[in-house]
Amino acid sequence: MKTVYTGARIFRGGRFEEGDLAVEGSRIAPAGERRPDDRTVDLTGLVVVPGLVDVHVHLREPGFPQKETVATGTSSAARGGYTTVCSMPNLNPAPDTPETLERQMEIIRRDAAVRVKPYGTITMGQRGCGELVDFGALAPWVVGFSDDGRGVQSAELMEEAMRRAAAVGRPIVAHCEVDDLLRGGYIHDGVYCRERGHRGICSESEWRQVERDIELSARTGCQYHVCHVSTKESVRLVRQAKASGLRVSCETAPHYLLLTDADLKEEGRFKMNPPLRGREDREALVEGLADGTIEVIATDHAPHTAEEKLRGLARSAMGIVGLECAFPLLYRYLVLPGTIPFGRLVEAMALAPRRIFGLEGGVEPGDEADFTVLDLEAEYRLDPATFRSKGRATPFAAWPVRGRAVLTVVGGRVAYDGRS
């Protein structure tokens, strides 16, 4: 028996097509002729795209279930239209051995509403220094290696990590931050910071390590992906690396594309790492997204408890949530004004992540049936109180947006249905 989705416009091959989308078992099937026992789902007026993929999500479990769980985080992802998320390794215990990784995998197998691909750490204990993990032992089970939340400080250690990751065919996915340049900062070292007596994080703390790692990637042949780029210098460095033919890619997040430090308020929901940067940085990021330098948009969904986010800019925990608001924000504020075309957004949120990280799913015959159904006409204001995530901190609360996921299908199974 097939399930045949009818009436929608299907985005495939860079354009919209009219026609049916058939699912048999867990895969996309040729629509073909209908059989008497086929099930029909009417999607008239809606749009189907390959399922969204977020390669940078903090699910907080094991270790920090008060912030988020695999169940709540993946429910949030499904509601946001995501069919696959890649889980960052700042957990307790950190996934630095097959045994500690298995503790996370047990929870994923039990509770995940969408596909979850974990990262292994680069260093034991995810310390950014010390002993490297056993890359070969972890490689079959992880999508890549990252110490997200910490930059690997030693060039020699990072070079060896890249050599080992290259040997097992997995990317290094780097949080780039030079500890010696942080100097206790917690927001961007810009006008807002200086006028209000805050401690600033300079742009060089990010781009200096991006520059180092690109050189190491060239030396080792390692596939290298930069997390959450926020500075114009990082964009320039990645653009140059790609022009040189290196296996370098990067992501940025919706908040860096839509906000600057001029938008800051004295509230924890505006605090994340890296911080919101200046106007020229935002412009460079948008340009980099438009021209393909920035291939991926990831949310860096990082939930904390309400108490941890109610301590103002100086004392709140770093991190905001994004799974349930990323698409409607970017569609409303980048696609509709004509800054980027719809296809570029789908590429950055669904296609490029699969290509770069070797992930399954899509809307072509034979693909794992991972797709998202969107209502592009839906208009509403973002209300964090309705989020399925345990996290509520977002700088976009009450923003008017357009577009929402109304159906999320993972491996042929309905993970979220919001059509009623």
PLY file of the C-alpha trace (Angstrom):
ply
format ascii 1.0
element vertex 420
property float x
property float y
property float z
element edge 419
property int vertex1
property int vertex2
end_header
0.00 0.00 0.00
1.19 3.48 -0.86
0.36 6.80 0.69
-0.07 9.36 -2.07
0.18 13.04 -1.20
-1.75 15.09 -3.74
-2.37 18.74 -4.59
0.88 20.25 -3.31
3.64 21.96 -5.23
6.80 19.87 -4.80
10.18 21.61 -4.71
12.73 19.39 -6.41
15.56 20.02 -8.82
15.60 23.69 -7.87
12.03 24.41 -8.96
8.40 23.73 -8.12
6.61 20.84 -9.81
2.96 19.95 -9.86
2.20 16.33 -9.17
1.78 13.60 -6.60
4.30 12.39 -4.03
4.01 8.69 -3.24
5.44 6.92 -0.21
5.72 3.16 0.06
7.14 1.84 3.30
9.90 4.23 4.30
10.81 5.47 0.81
9.61 7.74 -1.96
8.02 5.63 -4.69
7.01 6.41 -8.26
3.51 7.82 -8.18
2.36 5.54 -11.01
-1.13 4.21 -11.15
-3.32 4.23 -8.08
-4.28 0.96 -6.44
-7.56 0.45 -4.61
-5.85 0.22 -1.22
-3.70 3.34 -1.66
-4.20 6.05 0.92
-4.58 9.64 -0.31
-3.60 12.76 1.63
-4.78 16.07 0.18
-2.18 18.87 0.44
-3.85 21.40 -1.84
-2.42 24.88 -1.38
0.72 23.66 0.39
4.37 23.18 -0.58
6.54 20.08 -0.13
10.31 20.39 0.32
12.99 17.88 1.33
12.96 17.58 5.10
14.90 20.33 6.86
18.22 19.37 8.45
19.90 21.11 11.38
23.54 20.12 11.83
23.96 22.06 15.09
21.50 21.24 17.87
21.94 20.83 21.63
19.60 18.13 22.95
21.18 18.26 26.45
20.67 14.58 27.20
22.29 12.74 28.91
23.33 15.12 31.64
21.07 18.16 31.55
17.41 17.08 31.21
16.26 20.19 33.07
17.27 22.19 29.98
16.05 19.83 27.23
15.59 16.14 26.54
15.86 14.12 23.37
12.07 13.79 23.46
11.32 17.52 23.83
14.12 18.64 21.51
13.17 16.34 18.67
9.47 17.14 19.13
10.49 20.78 18.73
12.47 19.86 15.63
9.55 18.02 14.07
7.24 20.98 14.69
9.80 23.24 13.02
9.92 21.03 9.91
13.21 19.27 10.67
13.54 15.59 9.82
17.20 15.24 10.89
19.21 16.98 13.59
22.86 16.52 14.53
23.36 16.49 18.28
26.29 18.38 19.77
28.46 16.55 22.31
28.55 18.90 25.31
26.81 16.30 27.44
27.48 14.43 30.67
29.07 12.07 30.00
30.58 13.50 26.84
30.45 11.03 23.92
34.20 10.46 23.86
34.20 6.63 23.87
31.85 4.03 22.39
30.56 3.36 25.92
29.65 6.97 26.70
28.23 7.44 23.20
26.02 4.40 23.74
24.36 6.09 26.72
23.23 8.85 24.38
22.23 6.40 21.64
19.99 4.45 24.02
17.99 7.61 24.72
17.86 8.51 21.02
16.56 5.09 20.04
13.91 5.28 22.75
12.71 8.87 22.53
13.65 10.61 19.26
10.79 11.88 17.09
13.12 12.60 14.14
16.49 11.29 12.99
19.30 12.20 15.38
22.92 11.95 14.24
25.36 12.47 17.13
28.79 14.03 17.07
31.71 12.53 18.89
34.08 14.80 20.75
37.53 15.70 19.45
39.19 15.53 22.87
38.53 13.32 25.86
36.03 15.04 28.12
35.41 17.67 25.41
38.01 19.87 27.07
39.55 21.35 23.92
42.95 20.14 25.11
44.70 17.06 26.42
44.09 13.63 24.92
42.38 12.96 21.59
39.55 10.45 21.34
39.83 7.14 19.49
38.53 8.37 16.15
38.36 4.90 14.62
36.27 3.50 17.45
33.70 6.32 17.25
33.61 6.90 13.48
30.99 4.26 12.55
28.45 5.85 14.88
28.99 9.60 14.55
28.40 12.20 11.85
31.63 14.04 12.68
33.84 15.21 15.51
33.40 18.45 17.44
34.28 20.03 20.77
31.51 22.57 20.27
31.49 25.11 23.06
35.28 25.05 23.13
37.90 25.75 20.52
40.83 23.34 20.34
43.59 25.66 21.49
46.71 23.79 20.35
47.48 23.89 16.63
49.51 20.71 16.99
46.61 18.90 18.66
44.14 20.10 16.03
46.45 19.04 13.20
46.69 15.54 14.64
42.93 15.46 15.14
42.43 16.40 11.50
44.79 13.68 10.34
42.94 11.08 12.36
39.51 12.31 11.28
40.60 12.27 7.63
41.83 8.70 8.04
38.36 7.54 9.12
36.44 9.70 6.62
34.72 12.04 9.05
34.73 15.86 9.20
36.08 18.05 11.94
33.27 20.44 12.92
34.88 23.28 14.79
33.76 25.82 17.32
36.41 28.47 16.66
37.44 30.51 19.67
40.85 31.61 20.90
40.65 31.54 24.68
43.43 34.10 25.17
41.40 36.67 23.22
38.16 36.31 25.20
39.24 38.33 28.25
36.03 37.62 30.12
33.79 38.94 27.33
30.20 37.92 26.80
28.81 40.23 24.06
30.37 41.69 20.92
33.09 44.25 21.48
31.16 47.02 19.75
29.47 50.32 20.48
26.70 48.83 22.65
29.28 47.02 24.74
31.50 50.04 25.29
28.68 52.51 25.96
27.12 50.31 28.64
30.23 49.07 30.37
29.99 45.42 29.34
32.92 43.11 28.57
33.37 42.45 24.89
34.31 39.46 22.74
36.47 40.62 19.83
35.90 39.28 16.31
39.49 38.08 16.15
38.75 35.45 18.78
36.71 33.68 16.09
38.40 34.39 12.79
41.94 33.85 14.01
41.17 30.20 14.76
39.23 29.82 11.50
42.34 31.03 9.70
44.54 28.55 11.58
42.22 25.62 10.96
41.88 26.29 7.25
45.66 26.12 6.96
45.62 22.81 8.87
42.86 21.47 6.64
44.98 22.26 3.57
47.91 20.45 5.17
46.00 17.35 6.24
43.30 16.98 3.58
40.66 16.82 6.31
37.07 17.80 5.58
36.53 20.87 7.76
33.27 22.59 8.73
33.14 25.82 10.72
30.33 26.19 13.26
28.18 29.33 13.57
30.35 31.89 11.75
29.53 35.42 12.89
32.22 37.74 11.50
32.97 39.23 8.12
36.56 38.01 8.38
35.41 34.40 8.78
33.26 34.70 5.68
36.21 36.04 3.70
38.50 33.24 4.89
35.99 30.52 4.00
35.39 32.10 0.59
39.12 32.06 -0.13
39.45 28.46 1.07
36.64 27.29 -1.18
38.14 29.15 -4.13
41.37 27.25 -3.46
39.54 23.95 -3.72
39.76 22.98 -0.06
37.13 20.75 1.56
35.92 23.60 3.74
32.33 24.53 4.53
30.58 26.58 7.16
27.26 27.42 8.73
25.67 30.47 10.24
22.50 30.87 12.27
19.29 32.87 11.76
20.11 35.34 14.53
23.38 36.36 12.87
21.57 36.89 9.57
18.77 39.01 11.04
20.22 40.84 14.05
23.23 42.91 15.09
24.56 44.20 18.40
22.48 47.34 17.78
19.44 45.15 18.54
20.71 44.07 21.96
18.62 44.48 25.09
19.63 43.91 28.68
18.04 40.47 28.63
19.46 36.97 28.57
17.50 36.06 25.46
19.97 38.19 23.48
23.02 36.32 24.79
24.67 33.58 22.75
28.15 32.47 21.72
29.40 33.75 19.36
27.59 37.00 20.11
25.55 39.19 17.80
28.09 41.19 15.81
28.08 44.52 13.95
26.20 45.69 10.86
29.10 44.99 8.50
29.34 41.45 9.83
25.65 40.82 9.25
25.89 42.21 5.72
28.85 39.95 4.98
26.96 36.93 6.29
23.92 37.66 4.12
26.18 38.15 1.11
27.99 34.90 1.92
24.69 33.05 2.13
23.52 34.51 -1.16
26.68 33.60 -3.07
27.05 30.12 -1.57
30.09 30.77 0.60
27.92 29.94 3.59
26.37 26.67 2.51
24.40 25.80 5.63
21.99 27.51 8.01
21.91 25.83 11.42
20.05 27.07 14.48
22.57 26.31 17.27
19.44 25.46 19.26
20.77 25.77 22.82
18.04 25.60 25.49
18.55 26.59 29.11
16.22 26.82 32.07
14.23 30.02 32.53
16.22 30.86 35.65
19.51 30.57 33.75
18.26 33.05 31.10
16.78 35.65 33.47
20.07 37.07 34.77
20.63 39.80 32.17
23.38 40.00 29.58
26.23 39.74 32.02
25.15 36.70 34.02
22.78 34.65 31.88
23.85 31.40 30.29
24.83 31.63 26.63
22.40 30.15 24.15
18.99 30.58 22.57
16.46 28.24 20.95
15.67 28.17 17.25
14.16 24.97 15.90
10.54 26.17 15.84
11.16 29.62 14.44
14.06 29.36 11.95
12.11 28.74 8.76
9.32 31.31 9.27
11.87 33.98 10.23
14.12 33.40 7.25
11.25 33.07 4.81
9.64 36.29 6.06
12.78 38.43 6.32
15.11 37.07 3.63
13.00 35.37 0.95
9.92 37.57 0.74
11.91 40.85 0.45
13.97 39.25 -2.34
17.29 39.09 -0.47
17.66 35.40 -1.37
15.43 33.16 -3.51
13.32 30.42 -1.99
15.54 27.78 -3.56
18.61 29.18 -1.82
16.86 28.84 1.53
15.90 25.23 0.81
19.47 24.53 -0.30
20.91 25.91 2.95
18.35 24.30 5.26
17.82 20.92 3.58
20.06 20.02 0.64
23.56 21.27 1.50
23.56 19.73 4.99
22.77 16.34 3.45
25.43 16.72 0.80
28.17 17.89 3.17
27.46 15.38 5.94
26.31 12.41 3.85
22.79 12.26 5.25
19.79 10.45 3.85
16.32 11.69 2.98
14.54 13.65 0.28
11.71 13.72 -2.25
13.26 11.84 -5.18
12.14 8.27 -6.00
14.18 5.86 -3.90
15.01 8.43 -1.21
14.17 7.83 2.40
10.83 9.63 2.65
11.94 12.62 4.73
9.98 15.70 3.73
8.37 18.81 5.12
5.02 20.28 4.11
4.86 24.06 4.40
2.04 26.55 4.48
3.72 29.60 2.97
0.67 31.79 3.51
0.43 31.38 7.29
1.03 34.67 9.10
1.40 34.92 12.87
3.62 36.22 15.66
6.21 34.02 17.33
5.09 32.99 20.79
7.74 31.10 22.80
5.06 29.92 25.22
3.83 27.57 22.51
7.23 25.97 21.83
7.58 22.23 22.36
11.18 22.79 23.44
11.81 23.26 27.15
13.75 26.37 26.17
11.88 29.64 25.68
14.70 32.15 25.22
14.64 33.80 21.81
15.34 37.36 20.70
12.54 36.95 18.16
9.63 36.74 20.61
6.53 38.47 19.19
8.12 39.01 15.75
5.62 38.76 12.90
6.53 35.87 10.61
5.19 33.99 7.63
5.26 30.32 6.73
5.10 27.28 8.97
5.61 23.54 8.80
2.26 21.79 8.93
3.40 18.21 8.30
6.78 16.58 8.94
7.38 13.07 7.60
10.42 11.00 8.60
11.07 7.70 6.86
7.46 7.65 5.71
6.20 8.14 9.27
4.34 11.29 10.34
6.47 12.93 13.03
4.35 16.07 13.29
0.91 16.98 11.96
-0.28 20.52 12.60
-2.90 20.78 9.87
-5.93 20.69 12.18
0 1
1 2
2 3
3 4
4 5
5 6
6 7
7 8
8 9
9 10
10 11
11 12
12 13
13 14
14 15
15 16
16 17
17 18
18 19
19 20
20 21
21 22
22 23
23 24
24 25
25 26
26 27
27 28
28 29
29 30
30 31
31 32
32 33
33 34
34 35
35 36
36 37
37 38
38 39
39 40
40 41
41 42
42 43
43 44
44 45
45 46
46 47
47 48
48 49
49 50
50 51
51 52
52 53
53 54
54 55
55 56
56 57
57 58
58 59
59 60
60 61
61 62
62 63
63 64
64 65
65 66
66 67
67 68
68 69
69 70
70 71
71 72
72 73
73 74
74 75
75 76
76 77
77 78
78 79
79 80
80 81
81 82
82 83
83 84
84 85
85 86
86 87
87 88
88 89
89 90
90 91
91 92
92 93
93 94
94 95
95 96
96 97
97 98
98 99
99 100
100 101
101 102
102 103
103 104
104 105
105 106
106 107
107 108
108 109
109 110
110 111
111 112
112 113
113 114
114 115
115 116
116 117
117 118
118 119
119 120
120 121
121 122
122 123
123 124
124 125
125 126
126 127
127 128
128 129
129 130
130 131
131 132
132 133
133 134
134 135
135 136
136 137
137 138
138 139
139 140
140 141
141 142
142 143
143 144
144 145
145 146
146 147
147 148
148 149
149 150
150 151
151 152
152 153
153 154
154 155
155 156
156 157
157 158
158 159
159 160
160 161
161 162
162 163
163 164
164 165
165 166
166 167
167 168
168 169
169 170
170 171
171 172
172 173
173 174
174 175
175 176
176 177
177 178
178 179
179 180
180 181
181 182
182 183
183 184
184 185
185 186
186 187
187 188
188 189
189 190
190 191
191 192
192 193
193 194
194 195
195 196
196 197
197 198
198 199
199 200
200 201
201 202
202 203
203 204
204 205
205 206
206 207
207 208
208 209
209 210
210 211
211 212
212 213
213 214
214 215
215 216
216 217
217 218
218 219
219 220
220 221
221 222
222 223
223 224
224 225
225 226
226 227
227 228
228 229
229 230
230 231
231 232
232 233
233 234
234 235
235 236
236 237
237 238
238 239
239 240
240 241
241 242
242 243
243 244
244 245
245 246
246 247
247 248
248 249
249 250
250 251
251 252
252 253
253 254
254 255
255 256
256 257
257 258
258 259
259 260
260 261
261 262
262 263
263 264
264 265
265 266
266 267
267 268
268 269
269 270
270 271
271 272
272 273
273 274
274 275
275 276
276 277
277 278
278 279
279 280
280 281
281 282
282 283
283 284
284 285
285 286
286 287
287 288
288 289
289 290
290 291
291 292
292 293
293 294
294 295
295 296
296 297
297 298
298 299
299 300
300 301
301 302
302 303
303 304
304 305
305 306
306 307
307 308
308 309
309 310
310 311
311 312
312 313
313 314
314 315
315 316
316 317
317 318
318 319
319 320
320 321
321 322
322 323
323 324
324 325
325 326
326 327
327 328
328 329
329 330
330 331
331 332
332 333
333 334
334 335
335 336
336 337
337 338
338 339
339 340
340 341
341 342
342 343
343 344
344 345
345 346
346 347
347 348
348 349
349 350
350 351
351 352
352 353
353 354
354 355
355 356
356 357
357 358
358 359
359 360
360 361
361 362
362 363
363 364
364 365
365 366
366 367
367 368
368 369
369 370
370 371
371 372
372 373
373 374
374 375
375 376
376 377
377 378
378 379
379 380
380 381
381 382
382 383
383 384
384 385
385 386
386 387
387 388
388 389
389 390
390 391
391 392
392 393
393 394
394 395
395 396
396 397
397 398
398 399
399 400
400 401
401 402
402 403
403 404
404 405
405 406
406 407
407 408
408 409
409 410
410 411
411 412
412 413
413 414
414 415
415 416
416 417
417 418
418 419
